Amino acid sequence: MRIGILGGNFNPVHHAHLFIADQVQQRLGLDEVQLMPENEPPHIDSKTTISADHRVNMLGLAIKNYPNLSLNLSEIERGGKSYTYDTMLKLTTEHPENDYFFIIGGDMVDYLDKWSKIDDLVKLVTFVAVNRHQAMLSVPKYPVQLVDLPLLDISSSNIRNSISVGNMPNFLLPAEVLSYIHDHGIYQ
């Protein structure tokens, strides 16, 4: 199977995440795209991240009507810091029949050389860079497949900030996710 992996903190998941997952799945003819929430991101202050349970529950609500999108809880189940190489080594070892396409933002291409064990990681996955700004990227040092998509300028931090001041960021994220946030008093 051809499996896309879209990792992230998803704090909270929003329509840009879902749009990217859906469009990459369609344009590359992938069997599915798995959204993989990080357990403990190595580059994000853990004090600003809500519990994995809430992030997983919101992801489940967001993708429930999309059969080509699924959850991959590998990093949550493993615990600790989430390093892509460790996760993908485990997945490719357990499922050698799958070809994995790891989806990143086009802005991350220039930073791949800073990723843990990147020279080994590129042997395990095909990187897919989503060019959301329609700008030319520099020539990548590592092999990357480029997918051009329209920019949806939505960020989780702006959604959290909006909720924290009492605004409802309607239409930026699925209504079910926004209801979940409201019902559980998250980001307030």
C-alpha positions as CSV (number, residue, x, y, z in Angstrom):
1,M,0.0,0.0,0.0
2,R,1.0,3.6,-0.6
3,I,0.6,5.4,2.8
4,G,0.9,9.1,3.4
5,I,1.9,10.2,6.9
6,L,1.0,13.7,8.1
7,G,2.6,14.3,11.5
8,G,2.0,17.2,13.7
9,N,0.9,18.5,17.1
10,F,-2.7,19.1,15.9
11,N,-3.3,21.5,18.7
12,P,-6.0,21.7,17.4
13,V,-6.5,20.1,14.0
14,H,-8.0,22.5,11.5
15,H,-9.1,22.7,7.9
16,A,-5.7,23.3,6.4
17,H,-4.4,20.0,8.0
18,L,-7.3,18.1,6.5
19,F,-7.1,19.9,3.1
20,I,-3.4,19.0,2.8
21,A,-4.0,15.3,3.8
22,D,-6.9,15.0,1.4
23,Q,-5.3,16.7,-1.6
24,V,-1.9,14.8,-1.2
25,Q,-3.9,11.5,-1.0
26,Q,-5.8,12.3,-4.2
27,R,-3.0,13.9,-6.2
28,L,-0.4,11.1,-5.5
29,G,-3.0,8.3,-5.6
30,L,-2.2,7.1,-2.1
31,D,-4.3,4.4,-0.5
32,E,-4.7,6.6,2.6
33,V,-3.1,9.4,4.6
34,Q,-2.6,8.7,8.3
35,L,-2.6,11.7,10.6
36,M,0.0,11.1,13.3
37,P,-0.1,13.3,16.4
38,E,3.2,13.7,18.1
39,N,3.4,12.6,21.7
40,E,6.0,15.0,22.9
41,P,7.4,17.1,20.1
42,P,11.2,17.7,20.4
43,H,10.8,21.3,19.1
44,I,7.7,22.5,20.9
45,D,7.4,23.8,24.5
46,S,5.4,21.0,26.2
47,K,3.7,23.6,28.4
48,T,1.7,24.9,25.4
49,T,0.6,21.4,24.3
50,I,-2.7,20.0,25.5
51,S,-3.1,16.3,26.4
52,A,-2.7,13.7,23.7
53,D,-6.2,12.4,24.6
54,H,-7.8,15.7,23.6
55,R,-5.8,16.0,20.4
56,V,-6.6,12.4,19.4
57,N,-10.3,12.8,20.1
58,M,-10.4,16.0,18.0
59,L,-8.6,14.2,15.1
60,G,-11.1,11.4,15.3
61,L,-14.0,13.8,15.0
62,A,-12.3,15.7,12.2
63,I,-11.7,12.6,9.9
64,K,-14.7,10.4,10.8
65,N,-16.4,11.0,7.4
66,Y,-13.3,10.7,5.3
67,P,-12.5,7.0,4.5
68,N,-9.1,7.8,3.0
69,L,-7.9,9.6,6.2
70,S,-7.0,7.6,9.3
71,L,-5.2,8.0,12.6
72,N,-1.8,6.6,13.3
73,L,-1.1,6.6,17.1
74,S,2.4,5.2,16.9
75,E,4.1,8.2,18.6
76,I,1.4,8.5,21.2
77,E,1.6,4.8,22.1
78,R,5.5,4.9,22.2
79,G,5.5,7.9,24.5
80,G,8.5,10.2,25.1
81,K,9.9,12.5,22.5
82,S,8.7,12.0,19.0
83,Y,11.5,11.6,16.5
84,T,10.4,10.9,12.9
85,Y,13.3,8.5,12.2
86,D,12.4,6.3,15.2
87,T,8.7,6.2,14.2
88,M,9.3,5.5,10.5
89,L,11.9,2.8,11.3
90,K,9.3,1.0,13.4
91,L,6.6,1.4,10.8
92,T,8.7,0.3,7.9
93,T,10.0,-2.7,9.9
94,E,6.5,-3.8,10.9
95,H,5.0,-3.1,7.5
96,P,7.7,-3.7,4.8
97,E,4.9,-4.1,2.2
98,N,4.0,-0.4,2.5
99,D,5.6,2.6,0.7
100,Y,5.5,5.6,3.0
101,F,5.2,9.2,1.9
102,F,6.0,11.7,4.7
103,I,4.2,15.0,4.2
104,I,5.9,18.2,5.2
105,G,5.4,21.9,4.6
106,G,7.4,23.4,1.8
107,D,9.0,25.7,4.4
108,M,10.5,22.6,6.1
109,V,12.6,21.5,3.0
110,D,15.5,23.8,3.9
111,Y,15.5,22.4,7.5
112,L,15.6,18.7,6.6
113,D,19.4,18.6,7.3
114,K,18.6,19.4,10.9
115,W,16.3,16.4,11.4
116,S,17.5,13.5,13.5
117,K,19.2,10.8,11.4
118,I,18.0,12.4,8.1
119,D,20.4,10.5,5.9
120,D,18.8,7.2,7.2
121,L,15.3,8.6,7.2
122,V,15.4,9.4,3.4
123,K,16.0,5.7,2.8
124,L,12.8,4.8,4.6
125,V,10.3,7.4,3.2
126,T,9.6,9.6,0.2
127,F,9.3,13.1,1.4
128,V,6.4,15.1,0.0
129,A,6.7,18.9,0.4
130,V,3.5,20.9,0.2
131,N,4.2,24.2,-1.4
132,R,1.4,26.3,0.0
133,H,2.9,29.7,-0.8
134,Q,3.3,29.1,-4.5
135,A,6.9,30.3,-4.1
136,M,9.9,28.7,-5.6
137,L,11.8,26.6,-3.1
138,S,15.5,26.3,-3.1
139,V,16.9,23.2,-4.7
140,P,16.5,20.5,-2.0
141,K,19.5,18.8,-0.6
142,Y,17.4,15.7,-0.1
143,P,15.0,14.0,-2.5
144,V,11.6,15.6,-2.2
145,Q,8.4,15.3,-4.2
146,L,6.6,18.7,-4.5
147,V,2.9,19.1,-4.5
148,D,1.5,22.6,-5.2
149,L,-1.6,23.5,-3.2
150,P,-3.5,26.8,-2.6
151,L,-2.6,28.5,0.6
152,L,-5.1,28.1,3.4
153,D,-3.6,30.5,6.0
154,I,-4.9,28.9,9.1
155,S,-2.8,28.2,12.2
156,S,-3.5,26.3,15.4
157,S,-1.9,29.1,17.4
158,N,-4.3,31.7,16.0
159,I,-7.2,29.4,16.7
160,R,-6.1,29.0,20.3
161,N,-5.5,32.7,20.7
162,S,-9.0,33.5,19.3
163,I,-10.7,31.0,21.7
164,S,-8.6,32.4,24.6
165,V,-10.1,35.9,24.1
166,G,-13.7,34.5,23.8
167,N,-14.0,34.5,20.0
168,M,-15.3,31.5,18.1
169,P,-13.1,30.7,15.1
170,N,-16.0,29.4,13.0
171,F,-15.2,27.8,9.7
172,L,-11.4,27.5,10.5
173,L,-11.9,24.0,11.9
174,P,-14.6,21.3,11.7
175,A,-17.7,22.3,13.7
176,E,-17.4,19.0,15.7
177,V,-13.9,19.9,16.8
178,L,-15.0,23.4,17.8
179,S,-17.9,21.9,19.8
180,Y,-15.4,19.5,21.5
181,I,-13.1,22.4,22.4
182,H,-16.1,24.4,23.8
183,D,-17.5,21.3,25.7
184,H,-14.2,20.6,27.3
185,G,-13.2,24.2,28.1
186,I,-9.9,23.8,26.1
187,Y,-7.8,26.9,25.3
188,Q,-10.0,29.2,27.5
